[in-house]
C-alpha cells in the first residue's frame, strides 16, 4: 500500500478507524472499496513491526517475506480473496 494512502491508518491505529462493520464482520475499509469496484483479490504489504496481525485477523494470508528488509525487520506481503457479492452497508 502506498505510504500516502496508509497515512490515515497510522493516525487511527487501535481505534477502529481502518475498519467498518458490515453484517459479515469487521472489514478493512479499502477491502470494501475494492469489492465495490468489482475486484476479486487484494494484496498489501507491511513490516514485521507494523500491521501484520491486523491483516491476518481479517483473513489475509502471507504469501512472501523479504528477510532483513529493512535491516533487523521483515517486509511481509499478504493477500486475500475478497468475498463475492460483498455489499457495502447502506
N, C-alpha and C positions, 0 to 999 in steps of 0.2 A: 504494500500500500504506500503510495507516495506520501512523503512527510507532510505536505500541505494538507492532504485530506485526512490525516490522522491527528492533527493538532487539537481538534475538539475532544477527541478521545483522551488525550493526555490530561487535559484540564478537568475531565469529568470522571476520572478513574474511581472505581468503587462507589459510584453514586447512581448507577443505572443509566447514565447518560447515553452510553453506547448501545442500549437495548430498548426494545419496545416489547409489550406483552400481548401478542395475539393469542387466541384461544388455544393454539397448539403449544404455547410455552414461550419463554423469552427467546428473542432472536436479535442478532446484531442488526442495527438499522440498515447498514449497507447491503446486507443479505436480502432484506425486504425490497429495497430499491432495485437490486439486481433481478430478483424474481419478478417484480412488476414489469421489468423491461424484457422479460422472456428468457433470461439467462438460465442455463441448466446447471452450471457449476460456478464455484467461486474459489479463488485461492488468495492467500495472504502470506506475508512473511513477517516475522518478528525476531527478537533476540532472546536468548535464554534468560535474561534478567527482566523481561517485559511480560507480554500478554499471552504466552502460550497456554496457561491454564484456562484463561477466559475463552479462547477459541475452542479448546478441547471440550469444555463444558457445553458448548453449543454445537457439537457434532463434527468439528473439523478433525482431520487426521493428518499426522506428519507424513510427508512424502519425500522430504530431503532435508539434510542438515549439513551446513558448512561448519566444520570444526575450526576453532581458534579464529573466528571472524565475527567481530573484531577480537584482537588478541585477548585471551582469557575468557572468551564467551563463544556462543554458537549462534549462527543465523539459522532460523528454523522456518521451513516452508510448509504450510498446511493447506489442505483442500477439503471441499465439501460439495457433495451433490445437493443442490437446492431442491426443496420439496416441490414436486409438480403440483400445480393447482393451488399453491400457497397464495392466499388472498390477503391483501393489506387490510388491517382492521379499519372499519369505517366509522 
